[in-house]
Amino acid sequence: MKLYELMYIITPDHEENEAEALIENVKGIIEGGGNLINVDVWGKRRLAYPIRKRTEGYYVVYVFESESSFIAQLSQTLRVNEAILRHMIVLYDDDIEKLKTSQEEAAASESTDGDATEDITESGEDTSESGEVIDNAEENTAESV
């Protein structure tokens, strides 16, 4: 079995819940033919060029493991779906261990979000004080010039 990366763009005409249902549907198709490793939903972004008179789309990236015979079936399924503007399946050439490590770190950071919120509040107070110093420094620079 080989590692593959699938990226596709969903039309922006769909509601958020319809896009999520399509993401879950594709996830189920991949799990039926292989092992899903990572799902990365980028969300709504501007396209580099118009596709079917649309300038935005929902980007989704999957990393999965499957047999090469499954790729043709998956590509045909995605091609038939009118909600998908474009899709591309390529061999995944990045380090899979690095991907798994980043997933674990993301899960760990989500579990400690309560502590991070307190730190942001405290640093926000410090930033406002340092902002005043920066403003004074800019005034001094303008006067000397």
Backbone as a printed PyTorch tensor [residue, N CA C, xyz], in Angstrom:
tensor([[[  0.8390,  -1.1780,   0.0000],
         [  0.0000,   0.0000,   0.0000],
         [  0.8860,   1.2430,   0.0000]],

        [[  0.4390,   2.2400,  -0.7470],
         [  1.1940,   3.4730,  -0.8690],
         [  0.4480,   4.6180,  -0.2050]],

        [[  1.1880,   5.6660,   0.1310],
         [  0.5990,   6.8720,   0.7080],
         [  0.2210,   7.8450,  -0.3920]],

        [[ -0.9760,   8.4160,  -0.2880],
         [ -1.4700,   9.3800,  -1.2570],
         [ -1.9840,  10.6250,  -0.5450]],

        [[ -1.9970,  11.7120,  -1.2960],
         [ -2.5760,  12.9590,  -0.8070],
         [ -3.6480,  13.3860,  -1.8080]],

        [[ -4.8330,  13.6780,  -1.2950],
         [ -5.9460,  14.1330,  -2.1150],
         [ -6.3010,  15.5420,  -1.6950]],

        [[ -6.3680,  16.4430,  -2.6680],
         [ -6.8560,  17.7930,  -2.4040],
         [ -8.0060,  18.0400,  -3.3570]],

        [[ -9.1030,  18.5760,  -2.8210],
         [-10.1980,  18.9510,  -3.6910],
         [-10.8210,  20.2500,  -3.2200]],

        [[-11.5620,  20.8850,  -4.1540],
         [-12.1960,  22.1670,  -3.8840],
         [-13.6950,  22.0010,  -4.0760]],

        [[-14.4610,  22.3490,  -3.0440],
         [-15.9200,  22.2700,  -3.0830],
         [-16.4560,  23.6370,  -3.5090]],

        [[-17.5030,  23.6430,  -4.3080],
         [-18.0980,  24.9070,  -4.7520],
         [-18.5750,  25.7170,  -3.5570]],

        [[-18.4680,  27.0250,  -3.6200],
         [-18.8840,  27.8670,  -2.4920],
         [-20.4040,  28.0400,  -2.4080]],

        [[-21.1380,  27.5060,  -3.4010],
         [-22.5940,  27.6360,  -3.4090],
         [-23.2570,  26.8380,  -2.2910]],

        [[-22.5440,  25.8570,  -1.7650],
         [-23.1050,  24.9940,  -0.7290],
         [-22.9990,  25.6330,   0.6450]],

        [[-23.9700,  25.3260,   1.4860],
         [-23.9400,  25.7880,   2.8720],
         [-22.8240,  25.0510,   3.6150]],

        [[-22.4760,  25.5690,   4.7840],
         [-21.3980,  24.9880,   5.5970],
         [-21.6990,  23.5260,   5.9560]],

        [[-22.9470,  23.2340,   6.3420],
         [-23.2940,  21.8590,   6.7300],
         [-23.2960,  20.9130,   5.5280]],

        [[-23.6410,  21.4060,   4.3320],
         [-23.5790,  20.5760,   3.1310],
         [-22.1330,  20.2490,   2.7810]],

        [[-21.2470,  21.2260,   2.9510],
         [-19.8240,  20.9980,   2.6900],
         [-19.2720,  19.9650,   3.6770]],

        [[-19.6750,  20.0720,   4.9440],
         [-19.2160,  19.1020,   5.9390],
         [-19.7320,  17.7050,   5.6350]],

        [[-20.9690,  17.6000,   5.1450],
         [-21.5290,  16.2980,   4.7760],
         [-20.7420,  15.6940,   3.6120]],

        [[-20.3530,  16.5110,   2.6400],
         [-19.5590,  16.0300,   1.5190],
         [-18.1740,  15.5910,   1.9920]],

        [[-17.5930,  16.3410,   2.9120],
         [-16.2840,  15.9710,   3.4690],
         [-16.3670,  14.6190,   4.1580]],

        [[-17.4230,  14.3990,   4.9380],
         [-17.6100,  13.1120,   5.6130],
         [-17.8730,  11.9940,   4.6130]],

        [[-18.5920,  12.2950,   3.5340],
         [-18.8760,  11.3070,   2.4990],
         [-17.5870,  10.8390,   1.8320]],

        [[-16.7330,  11.7830,   1.4530],
         [-15.4480,  11.4320,   0.8280],
         [-14.5740,  10.6820,   1.8290]],

        [[-14.6360,  11.0900,   3.0940],
         [-13.8810,  10.4000,   4.1420],
         [-14.3050,   8.9310,   4.2290]],

        [[-15.6060,   8.6870,   4.1420],
         [-16.1160,   7.3120,   4.1740],
         [-15.6720,   6.5120,   2.9660]],

        [[-15.6520,   7.1370,   1.8020],
         [-15.2000,   6.4520,   0.5890],
         [-13.7370,   6.0470,   0.7320]],

        [[-12.9220,   6.9660,   1.2370],
         [-11.4880,   6.6670,   1.4100],
         [-11.2920,   5.5570,   2.4280]],

        [[-12.0240,   5.6240,   3.5350],
         [-11.8870,   4.5800,   4.5560],
         [-12.3510,   3.2210,   4.0330]],

        [[-13.2580,   3.2030,   3.0480],
         [-13.7020,   1.9560,   2.4420],
         [-12.6420,   1.3110,   1.5670]],

        [[-11.7140,   2.1020,   1.0430],
         [-10.6900,   1.5670,   0.1560],
         [ -9.2870,   1.6440,   0.6990]],

        [[ -9.1220,   2.1910,   1.8910],
         [ -7.7780,   2.3210,   2.4410],
         [ -7.8170,   2.8070,   3.8750]],

        [[ -6.6840,   3.2960,   4.3530],
         [ -6.5680,   3.7960,   5.7220],
         [ -6.3870,   5.3060,   5.6940]],

        [[ -7.3170,   6.0230,   6.2870],
         [ -7.2400,   7.4720,   6.3550],
         [ -6.2540,   7.8590,   7.4570]],

        [[ -5.3060,   8.7310,   7.1420],
         [ -4.2930,   9.1430,   8.1060],
         [ -4.5640,  10.5440,   8.6270]],

        [[ -4.9180,  11.4800,   7.7380],
         [ -5.1050,  12.8620,   8.1590],
         [ -6.1480,  13.5460,   7.2810]],

        [[ -6.9790,  14.3930,   7.9040],
         [ -7.9270,  15.2420,   7.1900],
         [ -7.6230,  16.6720,   7.6070]],

        [[ -7.3910,  17.5330,   6.6340],
         [ -7.0780,  18.9280,   6.9080],
         [ -8.0460,  19.7960,   6.1130]],

        [[ -8.9860,  20.4360,   6.8120],
         [ -9.9630,  21.2990,   6.1600],
         [ -9.4280,  22.7260,   6.2140]],

        [[ -9.1060,  23.2750,   5.0650],
         [ -8.5670,  24.6310,   4.9880],
         [ -9.6600,  25.6720,   5.0430]],

        [[-10.8490,  25.3070,   4.6400],
         [-11.9590,  26.2500,   4.6540],
         [-12.0870,  27.0100,   3.3480]],

        [[-12.8540,  28.0850,   3.3950],
         [-13.1440,  28.8630,   2.1910],
         [-11.9760,  29.7890,   1.8710]],

        [[-11.4980,  29.7120,   0.6270],
         [-10.3780,  30.5310,   0.1760],
         [-10.6310,  31.0140,  -1.2420]],

        [[ -9.9060,  32.0290,  -1.6120],
         [-10.0030,  32.5920,  -2.9660],
         [ -9.2000,  31.7180,  -3.9210]],

        [[ -9.7730,  31.4440,  -5.0870],
         [ -9.0920,  30.6490,  -6.1000],
         [ -8.0590,  31.5030,  -6.8360]],

        [[ -7.0470,  30.8770,  -7.3670],
         [ -6.0170,  31.5870,  -8.1140],
         [ -6.5790,  32.1200,  -9.4290]],

        [[ -7.5330,  31.4210,  -9.9900],
         [ -8.1950,  31.8390, -11.2310],
         [ -9.6250,  31.3000, -11.2030]],

        [[-10.5360,  31.9170, -11.9200],
         [-11.9290,  31.4540, -11.9050],
         [-12.0650,  30.0430, -12.4830]],

        [[-12.8670,  29.2300, -11.8090],
         [-13.1950,  27.8900, -12.2720],
         [-14.7140,  27.8120, -12.3310]],

        [[-15.2450,  27.5310, -13.4970],
         [-16.6960,  27.4900, -13.7000],
         [-17.3670,  28.7590, -13.1810]],

        [[-16.7710,  29.8950, -13.4680],
         [-17.2650,  31.2220, -13.0970],
         [-17.3370,  31.4370, -11.5840]],

        [[-16.5320,  30.7100, -10.8310],
         [-16.4730,  30.8770,  -9.3810],
         [-15.0670,  31.3300,  -8.9950]],

        [[-15.0000,  32.1760,  -7.9800],
         [-13.6970,  32.6950,  -7.5620],
         [-13.3070,  32.2400,  -6.1600]],

        [[-14.1600,  31.4770,  -5.4850],
         [-13.8730,  30.9640,  -4.1450],
         [-14.2600,  29.4920,  -4.0770]],

        [[-13.7310,  28.8120,  -3.0700],
         [-14.0660,  27.4100,  -2.8610],
         [-13.5840,  26.9390,  -1.5010]],

        [[-14.1480,  25.8020,  -1.0380],
         [-13.7220,  25.1660,   0.2090],
         [-12.6330,  24.1530,  -0.1210]],

        [[-11.4630,  24.3290,   0.4670],
         [-10.3410,  23.4350,   0.2310],
         [-10.2890,  22.3630,   1.3140]],

        [[-10.0570,  21.1080,   0.8920],
         [ -9.9300,  19.9810,   1.8160],
         [ -8.7680,  19.1150,   1.3450]],

        [[ -7.9410,  18.6710,   2.3040],
         [ -6.7790,  17.8340,   1.9950],
         [ -6.8420,  16.5730,   2.8530]],

        [[ -6.6770,  15.4200,   2.2180],
         [ -6.6150,  14.1360,   2.9130],
         [ -5.2620,  13.5010,   2.6540]],

        [[ -4.7430,  12.8000,   3.6460],
         [ -3.5840,  11.9350,   3.4720],
         [ -4.0650,  10.5470,   3.8420]],

        [[ -3.8810,   9.5950,   2.9210],
         [ -4.3890,   8.2530,   3.1600],
         [ -3.4790,   7.2220,   2.5260]],

        [[ -3.7040,   5.9820,   2.9080],
         [ -2.9220,   4.8590,   2.4250],
         [ -3.8770,   3.9050,   1.7200]],

        [[ -3.5350,   3.4930,   0.4910],
         [ -4.4040,   2.5620,  -0.2320],
         [ -3.6330,   1.8800,  -1.3520]],

        [[ -4.3110,   0.9620,  -2.0000],
         [ -3.7610,   0.2950,  -3.1760],
         [ -3.9170,   1.2190,  -4.3730]],

        [[ -3.0660,   1.0630,  -5.3540],
         [ -3.1170,   1.9340,  -6.5210],
         [ -4.3840,   1.7210,  -7.3440]],

        [[ -4.9870,   0.5470,  -7.2890],
         [ -6.2150,   0.2870,  -8.0450],
         [ -7.3880,   1.1010,  -7.5050]],

        [[ -7.3650,   1.4640,  -6.2370],
         [ -8.4440,   2.2480,  -5.6270],
         [ -8.4240,   3.7000,  -6.1040]],

        [[ -7.2730,   4.2020,  -6.4980],
         [ -7.1220,   5.6030,  -6.8750],
         [ -7.9790,   5.9380,  -8.1000]],

        [[ -8.0300,   5.0500,  -9.0720],
         [ -8.8450,   5.2900, -10.2650],
         [-10.3300,   5.3530,  -9.8970]],

        [[-10.7740,   4.4900,  -9.0030],
         [-12.1750,   4.5070,  -8.5640],
         [-12.4940,   5.7970,  -7.8220]],

        [[-11.6030,   6.2140,  -6.9350],
         [-11.8010,   7.4340,  -6.1690],
         [-11.8370,   8.6510,  -7.0900]],

        [[-10.9380,   8.6970,  -8.0420],
         [-10.8880,   9.8130,  -8.9760],
         [-12.1780,   9.8900,  -9.7950]],

        [[-12.6900,   8.7670, -10.2410],
         [-13.9390,   8.7510, -11.0010],
         [-15.1100,   9.2180, -10.1390]],

        [[-15.1500,   8.8120,  -8.8870],
         [-16.2140,   9.2320,  -7.9690],
         [-16.1800,  10.7430,  -7.7560]],

        [[-15.0120,  11.3020,  -7.6000],
         [-14.8790,  12.7440,  -7.3980],
         [-15.1840,  13.5230,  -8.6720]],

        [[-14.8250,  12.9720,  -9.8210],
         [-15.0680,  13.6370, -11.1020],
         [-16.5640,  13.7600, -11.3910]],

        [[-17.3450,  12.7780, -10.9890],
         [-18.7830,  12.7530, -11.2550],
         [-19.5380,  13.7310, -10.3480]],

        [[-19.0120,  13.9900,  -9.1750],
         [-19.6970,  14.8500,  -8.2090],
         [-19.6370,  16.3080,  -8.6700]],

        [[-20.7960,  16.9210,  -8.8830],
         [-20.8520,  18.2900,  -9.3800],
         [-20.4630,  19.3300,  -8.3330]],

        [[-20.4890,  18.9660,  -7.0720],
         [-20.1380,  19.9070,  -6.0060],
         [-18.6340,  20.1200,  -5.9090]],

        [[-17.8530,  19.2710,  -6.5500],
         [-16.3940,  19.3690,  -6.4900],
         [-15.8950,  20.0580,  -7.7570]],

        [[-15.2570,  21.2210,  -7.5710],
         [-14.7270,  21.9790,  -8.7090],
         [-13.5110,  21.2980,  -9.3240]],

        [[-12.5430,  20.9690,  -8.4920],
         [-11.3080,  20.3230,  -8.9370],
         [-10.8540,  19.3420,  -7.8630]],

        [[-10.1200,  18.3270,  -8.2900],
         [ -9.4760,  17.4230,  -7.3450],
         [ -8.1460,  16.9710,  -7.9310]],

        [[ -7.2490,  16.5840,  -7.0460],
         [ -5.9460,  16.1010,  -7.4710],
         [ -5.4600,  15.0720,  -6.4520]],

        [[ -5.0200,  13.9340,  -6.9590],
         [ -4.4810,  12.8700,  -6.1150],
         [ -3.0330,  12.6590,  -6.5220]],

        [[ -2.1310,  12.7580,  -5.5570],
         [ -0.7060,  12.5700,  -5.8260],
         [ -0.1150,  11.6480,  -4.7610]],

        [[  1.0370,  11.0660,  -5.0820],
         [  1.7580,  10.2820,  -4.0800],
         [  2.2360,  11.2200,  -2.9850]],

        [[  2.0910,  10.8060,  -1.7410],
         [  2.5250,  11.6180,  -0.6060],
         [  4.0010,  11.3710,  -0.3910]],

        [[  4.8120,  12.4070,  -0.5330],
         [  6.2580,  12.2350,  -0.4300],
         [  6.8680,  12.8620,   0.8150]],

        [[  6.0190,  13.4280,   1.6850],
         [  6.5270,  14.0320,   2.9160],
         [  6.7130,  12.9380,   3.9670]],

        [[  7.3290,  13.2900,   5.0670],
         [  7.5920,  12.3430,   6.1510],
         [  6.3090,  12.0790,   6.9290]],

        [[  5.8510,  10.8410,   6.9590],
         [  4.6070,  10.4760,   7.6330],
         [  4.7510,  10.5910,   9.1470]],

        [[  5.9240,  10.3480,   9.6710],
         [  6.1370,  10.4680,  11.1170],
         [  5.9980,  11.9180,  11.5580]],

        [[  6.4740,  12.8520,  10.7430],
         [  6.3380,  14.2700,  11.0590],
         [  4.8690,  14.6710,  11.0900]],

        [[  4.0820,  14.1210,  10.1590],
         [  2.6450,  14.4020,  10.1160],
         [  1.9530,  13.8810,  11.3650]],

        [[  2.2750,  12.6730,  11.7700],
         [  1.6640,  12.0930,  12.9720],
         [  2.0690,  12.8750,  14.2170]],

        [[  3.3200,  13.3210,  14.2820],
         [  3.7890,  14.1090,  15.4140],
         [  3.0540,  15.4360,  15.4930]],

        [[  2.8520,  16.0850,  14.3530],
         [  2.1330,  17.3630,  14.3530],
         [  0.6800,  17.1780,  14.7530]],

        [[  0.0750,  16.0420,  14.3950],
         [ -1.2920,  15.7520,  14.8170],
         [ -1.3650,  15.5960,  16.3310]],

        [[ -0.3830,  14.9010,  16.9050],
         [ -0.3570,  14.6960,  18.3520],
         [ -0.1520,  16.0250,  19.0750]],

        [[  0.7040,  16.8810,  18.5380],
         [  0.9330,  18.1900,  19.1550],
         [ -0.3300,  19.0500,  19.0850]],

        [[ -1.0430,  18.9790,  17.9630],
         [ -2.2860,  19.7440,  17.8250],
         [ -3.3250,  19.2590,  18.8210]],

        [[ -3.4070,  17.9510,  19.0160],
         [ -4.3540,  17.4000,  19.9850],
         [ -3.9670,  17.8070,  21.4010]],

        [[ -2.6780,  17.8300,  21.6920],
         [ -2.2190,  18.2350,  23.0200],
         [ -2.4970,  19.7130,  23.2630]],

        [[ -2.3080,  20.5500,  22.2490],
         [ -2.5460,  21.9830,  22.4250],
         [ -4.0380,  22.2720,  22.5890]],

        [[ -4.9050,  21.4800,  21.9570],
         [ -6.3480,  21.6640,  22.1270],
         [ -6.7760,  21.3410,  23.5520]],

        [[ -6.1110,  20.3760,  24.1690],
         [ -6.4780,  20.0020,  25.5310],
         [ -6.0010,  21.0320,  26.5520]],

        [[ -5.0340,  21.8820,  26.2040],
         [ -4.5160,  22.8880,  27.1340],
         [ -4.9260,  24.2950,  26.7380]],

        [[ -6.0150,  24.4550,  25.9960],
         [ -6.4600,  25.7790,  25.5470],
         [ -6.8430,  26.6850,  26.7050]],

        [[ -7.3200,  26.1560,  27.8000],
         [ -7.6990,  26.9820,  28.9440],
         [ -6.5160,  27.7510,  29.4880]],

        [[ -5.3530,  27.1110,  29.5880],
         [ -4.1500,  27.7780,  30.0780],
         [ -3.6730,  28.8240,  29.0780]],

        [[ -3.7770,  28.5300,  27.7940],
         [ -3.3030,  29.4560,  26.7640],
         [ -4.1300,  30.7350,  26.7680]],

        [[ -5.4240,  30.6390,  27.0680],
         [ -6.2740,  31.8250,  27.0980],
         [ -5.8270,  32.7800,  28.1860]],

        [[ -5.4460,  32.2380,  29.3480],
         [ -4.9730,  33.0830,  30.4340],
         [ -3.6680,  33.7760,  30.0410]],

        [[ -2.7650,  33.0550,  29.3770],
         [ -1.4960,  33.6430,  28.9700],
         [ -1.7030,  34.7800,  27.9800]],

        [[ -2.6390,  34.6100,  27.0640],
         [ -2.9020,  35.6490,  26.0610],
         [ -3.4210,  36.9040,  26.7450]],

        [[ -4.2920,  36.7500,  27.7270],
         [ -4.8360,  37.9050,  28.4340],
         [ -3.7280,  38.6640,  29.1470]],

        [[ -2.8540,  37.9350,  29.8240],
         [ -1.7600,  38.5910,  30.5330],
         [ -0.8120,  39.2790,  29.5630]],

        [[ -0.4790,  38.6240,  28.4580],
         [  0.4500,  39.2360,  27.5070],
         [ -0.2030,  40.4130,  26.7960]],

        [[ -1.5340,  40.4150,  26.6690],
         [ -2.2230,  41.5380,  26.0500],
         [ -2.0340,  42.8040,  26.8530]],

        [[ -2.0100,  42.6930,  28.1830],
         [ -1.7830,  43.8640,  29.0310],
         [ -0.3670,  44.3810,  28.8430]],

        [[  0.5990,  43.4670,  28.7600],
         [  1.9860,  43.8700,  28.5760],
         [  2.1840,  44.5330,  27.2160]],

        [[  1.4890,  44.0520,  26.2090],
         [  1.6360,  44.5950,  24.8620],
         [  1.1760,  46.0370,  24.8110]],

        [[  0.0850,  46.3460,  25.5220],
         [ -0.4010,  47.7210,  25.4710],
         [  0.5990,  48.6830,  26.0970]],

        [[  1.2780,  48.2400,  27.1600],
         [  2.2910,  49.0890,  27.7720],
         [  3.4700,  49.2810,  26.8300]],

        [[  3.9050,  48.1980,  26.1850],
         [  5.0400,  48.3160,  25.2780],
         [  4.6460,  49.1160,  24.0440]],

        [[  3.3620,  49.1040,  23.6790],
         [  2.8960,  49.9010,  22.5440],
         [  3.1090,  51.3780,  22.7940]],

        [[  2.9330,  51.8200,  24.0410],
         [  3.1530,  53.2250,  24.3630],
         [  4.6210,  53.5880,  24.1950]],

        [[  5.5000,  52.7050,  24.5990],
         [  6.9320,  52.9610,  24.4730],
         [  7.3080,  53.0720,  23.0020]],

        [[  6.7470,  52.2190,  22.1770],
         [  7.0460,  52.2470,  20.7480],
         [  6.5680,  53.5670,  20.1520]],

        [[  5.3770,  54.0140,  20.5540],
         [  4.8620,  55.2780,  20.0350],
         [  5.7930,  56.4300,  20.4030]],

        [[  6.2750,  56.4350,  21.6470],
         [  7.1890,  57.4870,  22.0610],
         [  8.4880,  57.4240,  21.2660]],

        [[  8.9680,  56.2270,  21.0000],
         [ 10.2030,  56.0740,  20.2290],
         [ 10.0180,  56.5980,  18.8220]],

        [[  8.8440,  56.3590,  18.2280],
         [  8.5890,  56.8560,  16.8800],
         [  8.5490,  58.3840,  16.8630]],

        [[  7.9840,  59.0230,  17.9120],
         [  7.9330,  60.4670,  17.9910],
         [  9.3450,  61.0570,  18.0940]],

        [[ 10.1840,  60.4000,  18.9060],
         [ 11.5650,  60.8620,  19.0710],
         [ 12.3190,  60.7660,  17.7530]],

        [[ 12.1000,  59.6970,  16.9990],
         [ 12.7650,  59.5300,  15.7350],
         [ 12.3170,  60.6030,  14.7550]],

        [[ 11.0330,  60.9230,  14.7420],
         [ 10.5150,  61.9360,  13.8170],
         [ 11.0840,  63.3060,  14.1560]],

        [[ 11.2430,  63.6130,  15.4450],
         [ 11.7810,  64.9070,  15.8520],
         [ 13.2300,  65.0700,  15.4570]],

        [[ 14.0210,  63.9640,  15.5660],
         [ 15.4440,  64.0510,  15.2760],
         [ 15.7400,  64.1810,  13.7880]],

        [[ 14.8060,  63.7920,  12.9550],
         [ 15.0170,  63.8400,  11.4990],
         [ 14.6960,  65.1680,  10.9820]]])
